[in-house]
Amino acid sequence: MRITYRDNGVKDYWISRWSSISVDQPMENTQVYPLKYAEQIVKDWNGKILEAGCGAGRILRYYHNKGMDIVGIDFIEVVVEKLKQVDSTLKVEVGDITNLHFDNESFKYIFSFGLYHNLEYKLDKAIKETYRVLESGGYICASFRADNIHTRLTDWIFEHSARGVKRRSKSYSFHKMNLTRSEFKLAFEKAGFNVDSIIPVENMPILYKFSLFRASSHKRFDENVARVEGYKLSFIGEFLHSILMYFAPNQFCSIYLLIANKK
């Protein structure tokens, strides 16, 4: 496990991020992360869903608009209130994945995209609590920051950017965990999950960080657009990215995507 440190704590980071952007539109592109993988586990449209760490609501709103019974939780109050203002019919609340108020086996499906790596010292507790509220035979689809070349380059770019150089004099706080594929798998198996697959996935390609390689409609970065449409690359960007992911997917993915079931 490798820890990334930044100048502000996890909660302050997410408060700032969710305060600075508007609520997501429901996702439409079923061929990109995370909707592509959520769709792989949802087979029973009557099954109740929990999205832990729903953020700005792109997945929550997608399934809600499809008429499914989905509950979203997030530990940042500002984004929960924004979602309620946009759609008062959403089931969304402030919640803590390490201490859920739901009864045992309350949900058939659980989504957790980009949540667990924020939990310093609480990963095992969070996964055990996830296991508790999932039905027997139910499925979880979760992602976690990888410990590989991609995330190390991302951290290096941040550290050597103008912002990073300016902030080096400040004390750093925990920002996220980065796990290897085997560490991620073991964490869920210890809690009792049966891991079906762990897939190297590129959420934001490393090349997307450079406008030269972005699709023409993404040259001017808009986080809401990128989150809903996926982080689109130009033809050249896609070609280079496909080579990286073909020859070294475990080194150039940004996350590992886990699908597991409760025995």
N, C-alpha and C positions, 0 to 999 in steps of 0.2 A: 504494500500500500504506500502510495506517495501522497503527501499532503500539499495542497496549494495554499499559500498565504497571500492575502491582499491587505490593503490599508484599512478597510472597514470590515466589520463582522458580517456574517451571513444575513442576519435579519435586516441590518441597515442596508445591505446591498439590494435585497429584494424589495424593501420599502421604496428605495430610490428608483429602482427599475420599473416597478408596477405603477408608481406615481407618475412616471414620465411618459407612459404610453396609454393609449385608449384601449378599451376592451376589444378582444379579438372578435372578428366575424367568425361564424362557424366554418370549419375547414371544408373544403370542397374537393381537393386533390387526394384521392384515395391511393395514389401511387407513391406518396412520400411519407416519411416519418412525421408524426407518430401514428397518424390515422391508418396508414397501410397495415401496421402491426396490430392495432386495436381491432381492426376488422377480421383479423385472422383468428381471434379467440371468441368473438361474439357469434354464437350459433343459435342461441335461444333468445328471441326478441322479447320474451317475457321475463328474462332474467334480470335481476336488479344489479345495477352497476355502482361502484364507488370509484370516483376519480380522486385519488389522494395527491394533493399538490396540483390543483386544477389551474392555477395561474390565471391568465387573462381569458380563459374559457373557450379556446378553439375546439377542444374535444368535447367538453361539457355541453356546449351549445349545439354541436353537431348531433349528438345522440338525443338530447332533449327535443330538438326540432323534429327528430325522427319518431317521437312519441314514446321513447324508452324511459324507464324509471331509473334515472341517474342522479346520484348525489355527489356534489363536489365539495371538497374541503381544501382550505389553504390556510397557512399560519400567518398570512399577511392580511390584516383587516382591510386595508385600503382597496385591494383588488376585489375582495368579497363584496364590499359596499358598491364598487363600480358595477359589478355584475348584476347585483340586485336592482340598481337604478336602470340598467339597460333592459332587463327582463325580470319583472317581479315574480314570474312563475317558476324561475329556476330554483332548484333545491341546492342551495349553496350556503356554506357556513364556515366560520373560523374554526379550525380544528388542528389537533396535534396527533400525528401519525403514531407517536409513541404512547398515546393515552386516549384511545377512541371511546366514545360513549355508546357505540352501537353494540347490540347483543351479539353473542356468538353466532357465527354462520349467517350473517345478515345479507351477504352479497354473493351473487353467482360469479361476477366478474369484477376484478379490480385493475384499474390502470394507475400506474405511478411513473410518470415520465419526468425524469430529472429531479427527483425528490431525495432519494436515499443518500446521495453523495453530499448533501448539505448537513448531515447529522453527525457532528463530531461526538464521539463516544457513545452514540445511541443507536448505531446501526442494527445490532442484534435485537435490541428491544423493539425497534420499529418493525422489523421483519416478523418477529413473533406476534406482534399485535395485528399485523396484516393477516397472518395465518389464522388467527383466532376469529376474525370477522368474515372470513371466506368460507363458503359452503364446501362440504365434502364433495369432491368432483368438480369444484369450481376452478377457474383459471385466473392467473395474474399475468399481466403484461407490464414489464417495468424496464426502465433504462437507467444506466449508471455511467458516469464518466470513466473512460478507459485510461489506463496508465500506459502510454505508448508514445511514439514519435510525435503524433499529431498534438496531443495535449501538452507535451513538453515544449513543442514549438510555439503553441498558443501562449503558454505562460512566459516563454522567453520574449515573444513579441510584445506582450504587455509590459514586462519588466524593462524593456529597452525602448519603449515608446516615450514620447514627451511626457505623458501622464505618469508613467512608471518611474522615470528618472526624477521627476519633480517630487514624487512621494517617497522616495527611498529613505529619507531622513525620519519618516514616521515609523512607529511600531506597527508590525503587521499582525493581523488576526487570521484565524482559520477561515478559509474560503470554501474549499471542497476537498473531498477525498477522490483519489484516482486509483481504481482497482484493476488488477489483471483479470483476465477471463476466468481463471481458476479460482481466484479469491471471491469474485462475484458469485460464481456457482456454489462454492462451499458455504457462503453466508446463508443462502436459501435452503440448501440441503440440511444444514444444522437445525433449521427451524421446522423441518418436516416436509418441505415441499419436494415434489418430484419434478426435476428440471427437464423439460422437453427439449429446449434448444436455447443456445446463446449465440446471437448473430451480431457480427461487427456491422455497425450502421453509421453512416455519415449524416449527421443532422445539418451542421453548417460545415461544408468542405473547407479545408484549410485555404484553398485557392479563392474562396468567396471573400476572404478578408482583404483581397486586393481587387479593386474595382475593375482593373484590366480584364479579369476573368469572369466577371459577372454578366448575366444576360442584360440586354439593352434596357429592359424594363426595370432592372434592379441596380442600375449604375448609381443612382441616388438612393442610398440605403434608407429603407423604411421598415422598421422592425415588424410592425403589424402585417404589412404585405408579405414580408419574408416568412413570418410564422404561419400565415394562412396558406400561402402558395407553395411554400418550401423555398429553400435558398437556391435559386436558379442560377446556373452558370451559362456562359456563352458556349458556342459549339467547341471552340478551342479548349475552354475550361473543362467542359464535360469530357472531351477526349483525354486530356491529361489526367483528370480525376479518375476516369475509368481505368487507366493504366496503373495508377497508384493502388486502387482498390482491387485490381485483378492480381497484382503480384504481391501485395503486402496489405491485405485488408485489416489484419489485426494491429498494424502499425499506423494506418492512415484513416481508420474510423475515429470518430470523436466519442462514440458511446458504444456500449454493449447493450443489446436488447435481449432481455430474458423473457421466455414464455415458460410458465411452470403451472402445475396443478396441485391441488390439495388431495392427498391420498385418502 
